[in-house]
Amino acid sequence: MTERFSAREAIALACDDFRELPVPMRVFKPNGPLSWQGYDDSRRRAVTRTGEDESVVCGTAVIGGTRAVLIAFEFGYLGGSLGERTGDRVEAAYTHAREHRLPVVSLVATGGSRMQEGMLALTQLQRVARQSALAREAGLPQIAVLRDPTTGGGWATLGAGADVTLALPGSQVGFAGSRVRPPGADPAAYTAEAQVAAGAVDAVVREEELRETLALWLALLTAPAAEVGSEVEPVPPPSALGAPVLPATGWDAVRHARSPERPRAAAYLDAYFSRRAAISGDRCGGSDDGMLCGFGSGPAGRTVAYAAQCGTATRPAGYRTAARLIRLAGRLGVPVLTLVDTPGAANDAQAERQGAGSAIADLFAAVATARTPVTTLVIGEGGSGGALALAAPGNTWATPDSYFSVIAPELAAAILKRPASEVHATADQLRIRPQDLVELGVVRGIVEHAGR
């Protein structure tokens, strides 16, 4: 069974030097705003049981050297439910974060809104959502850690609304709590692991790794990309890791790019970043292992956001995750690096049902309207619009063992009703070699090999 940590135990797992914020004062009439019989007695028992006087504890903390505002739910206090006083404290915590330019870390464990306060409790979700939105507008990172259980409005605001959402193993996570689900509902669908698979949670993190993981995320997301008032500079493209020799023919370019020995995205990311942390999922029900996204410590220690294709056909969830990454980087003032390597967008029936066209369109829009500069390196196959969606206009580079084409040479020959013997000649006609792309003005240049 998943261990349920109290608010103070969760705080101790996550941070050092926790200092509680002043508590906003609110005077209730007997038994609360609805005069709910027995409510005062329930609250007194909750205080005795937990040592807390409300379902949330808010303060500032140091996590790996970064000061942050911490919001920790106490599930033992009326199921960690949100009432008016909960809303008061969360709002005060967010206000403190904005005034002091601090990131917000939420350690969530809640059953939802407090029924003893009726609709006044439910409307606290609007208060919390507004505070989260104000932090987002202010460019402050928000990280959520989902504990057991995280359900109802707490999941649908602080949890799912965070920039980065982590979860402890085995935690119940879902909008529907265990007592209100349909009869026969599969309990496995309401877990942290299921939410990762569905693209709603970035990662499951073990308790003993939580502090280190939070420290890394906070260090990456709070590192300034530029001095206040100055523009964010684009990052340089990575050096080439594969074959340094340019292809003699178009088909040579295709053959080099498709070689199983050619370095893939993971190798480029490992060489470019000293450390990195990944986000996962499109927040729309899907994830794509063929699109690596996250933040890393790049050249000169600068934080850089990355979105990298892994050589597979990119699925709609991959495009949506990359768009999410680019927009988050823009809000935080972080430059972006994208690595292009795909034979094209996934074109099976499932991809169409998942909205391939709209997902690609969304990524084109995210790149076109990016608030921080995007640098792109084509490291392998550049297959049509499915690759171009990830490429930065005017700041795309290529490795010697890559190509970029409006269509794969084999498909071009088929459309033109040419025999298979003319595929190689068609590749030459398409002018897809890196040097051709430079001459055409499609890419800025060919990056040098790392060994030179």
Buried (B, 14 or more C-beta within 10 A) or exposed (E): EBEBBBBBBBBBBBBEEBEEBEBBEEEBEEBBBBEBEEBBEBBEEBEEEBEBBBBBBBBBBBBBEBBBBBBBBBBBBBBBBBBBBBBBBBBBBBBBBBEEEBBBBBBBBBBBBBBBBBEBBBBBBEBBBEBBEBBBEEEBBBBBBBBBBBBBBBBBBBBBBBBBBBBBBBBBBBBBBEEEBEEEEEEEBBBBBBBBBBBBBBBBBEBEEBBEBBBBBBBBBBBEBBEEEEEBEBBBBBBBBBBBEBBEEBBBBBBBBBEEEBBBBEBBBEEBBEEBBBBBBBBBBBBBEBBBBBBBBBEEEBBBBBBBBBBBBBBBBBBBBBBBBBBBBBBBBBBBBBBBBBBBBBEEEEBEEBBBEEBBBBBBBBBEEBBBBBBBBBBBBBBBBBBBBBBBEEBBBBBBBBBBBBBBBBBBBBEEEBEEEBBBBBBBEBBBBBBBBBEEEBBBEBBEBBEE
